[in-house]
Amino acid sequence: MKFRHNKYVCYALSAIGLYLEVVIEAIYFISKVLRACYLFPAPTEQRTRPCVQRQKALEMRFLLLLLAAMLLVQFTAACPPVVGNCYIFPPTSEWNRPIDTDPVDYMSPCVMGTVATWLTSNEITNGYNVSQLRINFGLYVSQGYGMPWIVTDGEAPLVPINYTAYQDQSEWYNQVQDVIDGNSPQPWGQAYFPFPQDMPIEGWGGNVSTDPTTGDRHAIALDSVNCMLYESFATTRLEVGFEVANTAIWNLSLGDLQRPAGWTSACAAGTAIYPGILKYAEIASGEITHALGFTIAFPQNAYSDPGRHSGTSYDFPNYPYFGARFRLRANFSTNGYANDTAVVIRALQKYGLILLLTGGSNSAPSVIADTDSRYGINIDPELNHNNRIPFDGEHWDMVQSIGPVVYGYTPSPSPPTCDGISQNPTWSPNFNPSCPGPKKNSSRGSHLTPAIKSILPYLASVLTLFS
């Protein structure tokens, strides 16, 4: 799969070049003005027309460079990952919204204090006294680790899907297509999904003969032309088609809450898995611009946006709920870590984690990652062995959710309290980035307008300065 992150690297380098040119032009222009108008001024009536024209030309050149630099700032702001024609959900999605300035949830001290005590047997053996974060990647496909997916061009063949559990909380291709075509969706009948017959399934070893028979067995396909995401859970390959527990479909052009509240998905949180996968290609680009999905041993029987479902029976308010977002504190230093490890750490500080899945009773909090041998160079030895990040209240905060917490039980007391506090202060995020359309042939007018509006005050100030 090809990411377009290199494009943003080029944008960033262009921005640096523009900024340097603006500085040089500013120094040159100011020196000319000082020389002509202040150090060796001549009476206005004695100034020749060429000199006046030259001064005006310098002013205009400087202003145009300043405008270009400011516009480039707008477009090099962190925007969602792009695959094919598609943003991986809109820029305002919770997956893509930074949380580095979000307020801390009032339950954070109690939740983090509880989670910190969930040590695995391995952590106890190695002398840790608090829980440690882990990156759950694969080095090689043959190992069966890491979260696989495929990208299609909109022409993937449709194969039959048989459901074993949650068809009433699933979408399938022909049902969704009915809605797109303006027809009434057919709730039952044979379902189809755009999964090729050799579709990778989580836990496989790279070919159909190594398909897993246990585990979550997620399967993920991204249509990079029509911007649709298809995911399944408990996937078993049949001679023709697949058997699954349930499926979920997302239109990547829409927001987080497009599926009904209370519905499960391919993950227990009822949200998508793909946008939260840590991908080494993004690490190699130098920046991760989205939240990362993770698992934890005992999620609470509750959820909040972007979560839509709770898949456990742990009725304890001091446990983290599905959809909860966690942020590594800004004072956690990247000193001593390799460059690629530092990229992950900065992402944890800016975009944080979103709780998606139950990890199991003896599992560390684990970031969902893909398969790439490069994890073994620095990230595995540093984050999974030598310099692991403690997952406790000294290093992490659970930030305030953008929506209410929906409980699958009645907390006691209700609402829950922590350190004598029973509610968060009123807050809502102010995040509306100006990102260019991901399609090469798309109109960018709607993105250009707010960008221009945002720099008009600066231009007015500059024009006043030089008038």
C-alpha positions in Angstrom: 0.0 0.0 0.0 1.3 3.4 -0.9 0.8 6.3 1.5 1.0 9.9 0.5 3.0 10.9 3.6 6.0 11.6 1.4 4.0 14.3 -0.3 3.7 16.1 3.1 7.4 15.8 3.7 7.9 17.6 0.4 5.4 20.2 1.5 7.3 20.7 4.7 10.6 21.1 2.9 8.9 23.6 0.6 7.6 25.5 3.6 11.1 25.7 5.1 12.4 27.0 1.8 9.7 29.5 1.6 10.2 30.7 5.1 13.9 31.2 4.5 13.2 33.1 1.3 10.6 35.3 3.2 13.3 36.1 5.8 15.9 36.9 3.2 13.4 39.0 1.2 12.3 40.8 4.4 15.9 41.7 5.3 16.6 42.8 1.8 13.4 44.9 1.6 13.9 46.5 5.0 17.5 47.4 4.2 16.4 49.1 1.0 13.6 51.0 2.8 16.0 52.0 5.6 18.6 53.1 3.0 16.2 55.0 0.8 13.9 56.4 3.4 15.7 56.8 6.7 19.5 56.6 6.4 19.9 58.6 3.2 16.5 60.1 2.5 15.8 62.3 -0.4 12.8 64.7 -0.6 9.8 62.9 -1.9 9.5 65.2 -4.9 13.1 64.3 -5.9 12.6 60.6 -5.8 12.6 59.2 -9.3 9.8 57.1 -10.7 12.0 54.0 -11.1 13.0 54.1 -7.5 9.3 54.4 -6.4 8.4 51.6 -8.7 11.2 49.4 -7.4 10.1 50.0 -3.8 6.5 49.1 -4.7 7.7 45.9 -6.5 9.8 44.9 -3.5 6.7 45.4 -1.3 4.5 43.3 -3.6 7.2 40.5 -3.9 7.5 40.4 -0.1 3.7 40.3 0.4 3.3 37.5 -2.2 6.0 35.4 -0.5 4.4 36.0 2.8 1.0 35.0 1.5 2.4 31.8 0.0 4.2 30.8 3.2 1.0 31.4 5.2 -1.1 29.4 2.8 1.4 26.6 3.0 1.2 26.6 6.8 -2.5 26.0 6.4 -2.0 23.0 4.1 0.9 21.4 6.0 -1.0 21.3 9.2 -1.4 17.7 10.3 -4.1 16.2 8.1 -5.5 12.6 8.1 -3.6 9.8 6.3 -4.5 9.4 2.6 -4.9 6.1 0.8 -5.8 6.4 -2.9 -8.6 9.0 -3.2 -9.5 8.9 0.4 -8.8 10.5 3.7 -9.0 7.9 6.5 -12.1 9.5 7.9 -12.6 13.3 7.8 -10.1 15.7 9.4 -12.5 16.4 12.3 -12.9 12.7 13.1 -11.8 11.6 16.6 -9.3 9.4 14.9 -7.6 12.5 13.5 -8.1 15.1 16.2 -5.1 15.9 18.4 -5.7 15.7 22.1 -2.5 17.3 23.4 -4.5 20.2 24.9 -7.6 18.4 25.9 -8.7 18.6 29.6 -8.0 15.6 31.8 -11.1 13.5 32.7 -12.0 13.7 36.4 -12.0 9.9 36.5 -8.4 9.7 35.2 -6.6 9.3 38.5 -8.9 6.4 39.6 -8.8 4.7 36.2 -5.0 5.0 35.7 -4.5 4.0 39.3 -6.4 0.8 38.7 -4.9 0.0 35.3 -1.4 0.4 36.7 -1.9 -2.6 38.9 -2.8 -4.9 36.1 0.7 -6.5 35.7 1.2 -9.5 33.4 3.1 -12.5 34.7 6.0 -11.5 32.4 6.1 -8.0 33.9 6.2 -9.4 37.4 9.0 -11.8 36.4 11.0 -8.9 35.0 10.6 -6.8 38.2 8.1 -4.2 37.0 5.8 -2.7 39.6 3.3 -1.0 37.3 1.8 -2.0 34.0 3.8 -1.4 30.8 2.6 -0.4 27.3 3.4 -2.8 24.5 3.5 -2.5 20.7 1.7 -5.6 19.3 3.4 -5.8 15.8 4.5 -8.6 13.6 8.0 -8.9 12.1 7.1 -11.4 9.4 3.8 -12.5 8.0 4.7 -16.1 8.6 4.8 -15.4 12.3 1.0 -14.7 12.3 1.4 -11.5 14.3 0.4 -8.0 13.4 -2.9 -6.7 11.9 -3.2 -7.4 8.2 -5.4 -5.6 5.6 -5.7 -5.1 1.9 -6.4 -2.1 -0.4 -8.6 -2.7 -3.4 -9.4 -0.5 -6.4 -13.1 -0.8 -6.2 -13.2 -3.9 -8.5 -12.8 -6.6 -5.8 -15.1 -9.6 -6.5 -18.1 -10.0 -4.3 -18.2 -13.3 -2.3 -21.0 -14.7 -0.1 -20.8 -14.1 3.6 -22.5 -16.4 6.2 -23.1 -15.0 9.6 -22.8 -17.0 12.9 -23.6 -14.4 15.5 -24.5 -10.7 14.9 -26.1 -10.4 11.5 -28.7 -8.0 13.1 -25.8 -5.6 14.0 -23.9 -6.0 10.6 -23.9 -4.4 7.2 -23.1 -6.2 4.0 -22.3 -5.0 0.6 -25.6 -5.5 -1.2 -27.5 -4.0 1.7 -25.4 -0.9 1.7 -25.5 -0.7 -2.1 -29.4 -0.7 -1.9 -29.2 2.5 0.2 -26.6 4.1 -2.2 -28.9 3.3 -5.1 -31.9 4.8 -3.4 -33.7 1.6 -2.7 -35.0 0.1 0.6 -32.2 -2.0 2.1 -32.9 -5.7 2.3 -32.3 -6.8 5.9 -31.9 -10.5 5.3 -31.1 -12.8 2.5 -27.7 -13.8 1.1 -25.0 -11.3 2.1 -22.0 -10.4 0.0 -18.7 -8.7 0.8 -15.8 -7.5 -1.4 -13.3 -9.9 0.1 -11.0 -11.7 -2.4 -10.8 -15.5 -1.8 -7.2 -15.2 -0.7 -8.0 -12.4 1.8 -5.5 -12.2 4.7 -7.0 -13.0 8.1 -5.5 -11.9 11.3 -3.3 -14.7 12.7 -2.6 -16.4 9.3 0.9 -17.2 8.1 0.7 -15.7 4.7 -1.3 -18.3 2.8 -4.7 -20.0 3.0 -3.2 -23.2 4.4 -2.1 -21.3 7.5 -5.5 -19.8 8.4 -6.1 -19.6 12.2 -8.9 -21.5 13.8 -9.0 -19.4 17.1 -8.5 -15.8 18.1 -10.2 -12.7 16.8 -9.5 -13.4 13.1 -10.2 -9.9 11.9 -10.2 -9.2 8.1 -10.0 -5.7 6.7 -10.4 -4.4 3.1 -10.2 -0.7 2.1 -11.7 0.4 -1.2 -9.4 3.3 -2.1 -11.5 4.4 -5.1 -14.9 4.6 -3.5 -13.6 5.3 0.0 -15.3 2.4 1.8 -13.9 0.3 4.6 -15.0 -3.3 5.2 -14.2 -5.2 8.3 -15.2 -8.6 9.8 -14.7 -10.5 13.0 -14.2 -14.2 13.7 -13.5 -14.8 10.0 -13.3 -18.3 8.6 -12.4 -18.9 4.9 -14.8 -21.3 3.1 -14.3 -22.9 -0.3 -16.4 -20.0 -1.7 -16.7 -16.9 0.5 -16.4 -16.6 4.2 -18.1 -17.3 7.5 -18.0 -14.5 10.0 -19.5 -13.5 13.4 -20.3 -10.0 12.1 -19.3 -7.3 9.6 -19.2 -3.6 9.5 -18.9 -1.0 6.7 -17.8 2.6 6.9 -18.0 5.4 4.4 -14.7 7.1 5.0 -16.1 10.4 3.9 -18.5 10.5 6.8 -17.9 10.9 10.6 -17.3 8.5 13.5 -21.0 8.0 14.5 -22.5 6.7 11.2 -23.4 3.3 12.6 -26.2 2.9 15.2 -25.3 3.4 18.9 -25.1 0.0 20.7 -24.0 -1.9 17.6 -20.8 -3.9 17.8 -18.4 -4.0 14.8 -15.3 -6.0 14.1 -14.1 -4.7 17.4 -15.8 -4.6 20.8 -15.9 -0.8 20.8 -18.2 -0.7 17.8 -15.8 1.5 15.9 -13.4 0.9 13.0 -10.1 -0.9 13.5 -8.1 0.2 10.4 -7.7 3.9 11.3 -6.0 3.0 14.6 -3.5 0.6 13.3 0.1 1.7 13.8 1.8 1.3 10.4 5.5 1.4 10.0 5.2 3.2 6.7 3.9 6.2 8.6 6.6 5.9 11.2 9.2 6.0 8.4 7.6 9.2 7.0 8.5 10.9 10.2 5.0 11.7 11.6 1.9 9.8 12.6 -1.3 12.0 12.2 -3.9 9.9 13.9 -4.8 8.2 17.2 -3.7 4.6 17.8 -6.0 1.8 18.7 -5.1 -0.4 21.7 -6.3 -3.3 23.8 -6.5 -3.7 27.5 -7.1 -6.6 29.9 -10.4 -5.5 31.5 -12.4 -2.8 29.7 -15.5 -1.4 31.5 -19.0 -2.3 30.4 -19.4 1.2 29.0 -18.5 3.3 25.9 -18.3 6.9 24.7 -17.6 8.5 21.3 -16.0 7.4 19.1 -17.0 4.1 20.7 -20.5 2.8 19.9 -20.6 -0.5 21.9 -19.4 -2.2 25.1 -18.4 -5.8 24.8 -17.6 -6.9 28.4 -19.4 -7.4 31.8 -16.8 -5.6 33.9 -19.2 -3.3 35.8 -16.6 -1.1 37.5 -16.3 2.6 36.9 -12.6 2.7 37.7 -12.0 0.5 34.6 -11.4 2.2 31.2 -14.5 2.3 28.9 -14.5 1.6 25.2 -13.7 4.6 23.1 -11.7 6.3 25.9 -8.7 8.3 24.8 -5.4 8.3 26.7 -2.5 10.7 26.3 1.1 10.2 27.1 2.2 13.3 29.1 4.2 15.9 27.3 7.1 15.7 29.8 8.0 12.2 28.7 11.3 12.7 27.0 12.3 11.1 23.7 16.0 11.5 24.7 17.8 8.2 24.3 15.3 6.8 21.9 15.9 6.1 18.2 14.3 8.4 15.7 11.5 5.9 14.7 10.7 5.2 18.3 10.5 9.0 19.0 7.9 9.3 16.2 5.7 6.8 18.0 6.2 8.6 21.3 5.3 12.0 19.8 2.1 10.4 18.4 1.2 9.1 21.8 1.6 12.6 23.2 -0.3 14.4 20.5 -3.0 11.9 19.3 -2.9 9.3 22.1 -4.7 6.0 22.3 -8.3 4.9 21.8 -9.5 1.7 23.6 -10.9 -0.7 21.0 -10.6 -4.3 22.2 -10.3 -6.6 25.2 -6.8 -8.0 25.4 -7.2 -10.9 27.8 -6.6 -11.3 31.5 -2.8 -11.7 31.2 -2.1 -9.1 28.5 -0.4 -5.7 28.7 -2.0 -2.6 27.3 -1.1 -3.2 23.6 -1.0 -0.9 20.6 -2.4 -2.6 17.5 0.3 -2.5 14.8 0.9 -4.0 11.3 3.7 -6.4 10.2 7.1 -5.0 9.2 10.6 -6.3 9.9 11.8 -2.8 10.7 10.0 -2.9 14.0 12.8 -5.2 15.1 15.5 -2.6 14.7 14.6 -0.1 17.4 11.0 -0.1 18.4 10.9 -3.7 19.7 14.1 -3.5 21.8 13.2 -0.1 23.1 9.4 -0.1 23.7 8.9 -3.8 24.3 12.0 -4.6 26.3 14.6 -2.1 27.4 12.8 1.3 27.8 9.2 0.4 28.0 6.6 3.2 28.8 4.8 2.7 32.1 1.0 2.8 31.7 0.2 4.6 35.0 -1.1 7.9 36.3 2.4 9.3 36.5 2.9 9.1 32.7 -0.6 9.0 31.3 -3.9 10.8 31.5 -7.4 9.8 30.3 -8.8 12.8 28.6 -12.3 14.0 28.7 -14.6 12.4 26.2 -16.4 14.6 23.6 -19.7 12.7 24.4 -21.4 11.2 27.4 -20.3 7.9 28.8 -23.0 5.2 28.1 -23.1 2.6 30.8 -24.2 -1.0 30.3 -25.0 -1.1 34.0 -25.9 1.3 36.8 -22.8 2.6 38.5 -22.9 3.1 42.3 -22.8 5.9 43.0 -24.2 7.4 39.8 -22.5 9.2 38.4 -19.2 7.7 39.6 -16.9 9.7 41.8 -13.1 10.0 42.0 -11.3 12.0 44.6 -14.7 13.5 45.6 -15.4 14.8 42.1 -18.4 13.5 40.2 -18.4 15.4 36.9 -16.3 17.1 34.3 -16.5 20.8 33.6 -18.3 21.8 30.4 -16.0 21.5 27.5 -16.0 20.9 23.7 -13.1 20.7 21.3 -12.4 23.5 18.9 -10.8 21.7 16.0 -11.6 22.5 12.4 -8.5 22.1 10.3 -8.1 23.3 6.7 -7.0 20.3 4.7 -6.8 20.0 0.9 -9.0 17.5 -0.7 -7.3 14.1 -1.1 -8.4 13.7 -4.7 -6.0 15.0 -7.3 -8.9 16.3 -9.4 -11.0 17.6 -6.5 -11.9 21.3 -6.1 -10.0 22.9 -3.2 -12.1 26.1 -3.1 -13.9 25.1 0.1 -10.5 24.5 1.8 -8.8 27.6 0.4 -11.5 30.0 1.6 -10.9 29.5 5.4 -7.2 29.5 4.8 -7.3 32.9 3.1 -9.7 34.2 5.8 -7.3 33.2 8.5 -4.4 35.2 7.1 -6.3 38.4 6.2 -5.6 40.0 9.5 -1.8 39.4 9.0 -2.0 40.8 5.5 -3.8 43.9 6.7 -1.2 44.5 9.4 1.6 44.1 6.8 -0.1 46.5 4.3 -0.6 49.0 7.1 3.1 48.7 8.0 4.3 49.4 4.5 1.7 51.9 3.5 
